[in-house]
């Protein structure tokens, strides 16, 4: 029993930093029994069902502008298989729904037969149809851990997996993941070291110059039980695009009593098209103070912009982040940001698999969390956004946003959540895109069952 417990704690230690590669697993209810395969192999089945309802007003094409009110339901399905072959070897496979238009989910009412009322395929008006959804591989990896080679915990992980560096300011591909090889070791209790490479794009297998490859080195060091610091270096190469981009990241987090902190910084350099040089950077700082049942939060983020669009310097920070809610509910997650995208690598408009992050964005955030009971959590956040740099005759005011969230545990592994946000777009969007700057309102509620 102690051997298995030590293994589990060791693996959690390696994966908990979220600085290299990690797998997201649903909590398994106590009454669930694992499926035991032949020999000592233990198979654990899991999954998740998520259903959401949406309502939005004054947003279209990623920009705040006058349009009809939007409302829809969508659903996501996940199924996973965790195979512990030995205490040192495991494999994990996770399947996820997808559709031709909605990424990892499908909208209610869209199906194999057209949902238009004029189409009578299937049933009257197109009813009696399967959802417009298929199954893709979200994760598929093998992991080995042991101490026989070096005398301390080390191992590798290979396959398709979610990836994230630091707090995800520069790189966060946890939405869909990448094909990667991760090597890790813990030469001492406090120190975790990782090396990884992932394939971003594979062109022709007979041509080594049409790929996009990334190489990462990182470490994290625990100063004590509550305080950790770390650093990472990333080199991205795409020969045919004449792209050699590098990013150095530093981060630290921890707590002193009830006061928590988190700081990070990223600096970029390298070349694009041989004659344009990356020079972007981003810094962030966050504080929180816990006074149960209340947690008060505040943060500041600065993502560099380009003050001269006519020179060869690419001074706007270029992140690689997925279209998940990276910070606010509307700005960046549903609405276009102030990113000017001179590099051509980071569109301001959110699409499936991509969000603009904090490129050319400065924001201030104040928030509060309140848990009046064990199964209920309430949150309220306020944001003020600015364009870090702007072209001539474009205002830097990007507006303000207020978000509220309610999260309630109806039963074990059954969560109901409501998100409500209002974003008052600033003059930046009127000056830059010549659009109506009416405020954007969005509401989402979701019921999620994990098993």
Order of alpha helices (4+ residues) and beta strands (2+ residues): alpha-beta-beta-beta-beta-beta-beta-beta-beta-beta-beta-beta-beta-beta-beta-beta-beta-beta-beta-beta-beta-beta-beta-alpha-beta
